[in-house]
């Protein structure tokens, strides 16, 4: 076997052996304890990070789309209507991805 195949099989076996450890429930945790390092809800921090990355990526994507559309309309004014339609459609799709990230982040934070 090649070393890559052995490595992949080892990683797979390690992941399979770790599954029972990840499935255990922590029943000893107190219900109304003050937030400590042991029972801190990291979902909210992860959600904030996720929505920040999604918003930054969406902003960069929208900036590149608008920039390219402006230069395309300046080079070919006859195709401005088609470029404008494609731009608005693309911006709507980019914004929908950011909204999906917001919903996923809210779900990860346990808001619903």
N, C-alpha and C positions, 0 to 999 in steps of 0.2 A: 504494500500500500504506500501511497505517497504520503509525505508528511502533512500535506494539507488535509487529506482525507482523515488521517489519524487525529489531527487537531479538531476537525469538525465533529467527529464521533465523540471525542472527549468532551467537547463543549455541550453536545447534546445529552450525553450521560450525566454531566454535572447539572444541567438544567432539570432533567427528569428526577434526579435524586433530591433536588432542592424543592420540588413541588410540595411534598408533605410538610416541610417546615414552613412554607408560605401559607398553607391552608389552616394552620392551627389558630384557634380563637383565643384571644387574650381575655379570659373570664375574671382574672384577678384584678383588673383595673377598676378603681373606684368610680362611681357614677358622677359624683359632684365634686371632684377634686379641683383645686386651683391649677391653672395651666403650668406645667413643668416641662422639662425637656422630654420626659417619658410619654406624656399624654397630650402634647401640643398638636393641634390640628394643622398639619402642613398643607392641607387642601386649599386653604385660602391663599397661602403664599404661592403655591403652584399655580393657582388660578390667576393671580395677579401677574405672575411672570408670563403665563401663556397668553393672556390678553394683551400684554405689553408687546410681546414679540409679534403677535398677529397684527396689532395696530401699526407697528413700525413697518412690517412687511407690506401691509396694504397701502400705507402711505408712500412707500418707495415705488410700489407697482403703479399706483395712480399717477405719481409724478412722472414716471417714465412713459406711461401711456399718453398723458396730456402733452408732454414734450414732443413725442413722436407724431402725434396727431397734428400739432401746430406746425411742425416742420413739413409734414405731408401736405397740409392745406396750403402752406406758403409756396411749395414747389409746384403743386397742381391745383389751382383754384377751381377747376372744372369738376373735380372729384370731391369737393368739400362736403357735399351732402352725404355721400357714401361713407366718407371718413368720419363725419360727425356721428352718423348712426352707429358705426362700429365702435367709436369711442364711448358713446353713452352706454351701449350694451356691455362693453368690457368693464367700464367703471362700475356698473351695477353688479356684475359678477364678482369683481374684486371686493366690493363692499359686502356682498352676501357672504363671502368667505370669512370676513372679519366678524360679521354677526354670528355665523356658525361657531366661530372660536369663542365668542362671548357666551353663547349658550352652553358650550361644552365646559368652559371655565366655571360658569355658575353651577353647573351640575357637579363638577369636580369639587367645588367648595362646599357642596351640600346645601345649597340654597333652595333646591327643589328636587 
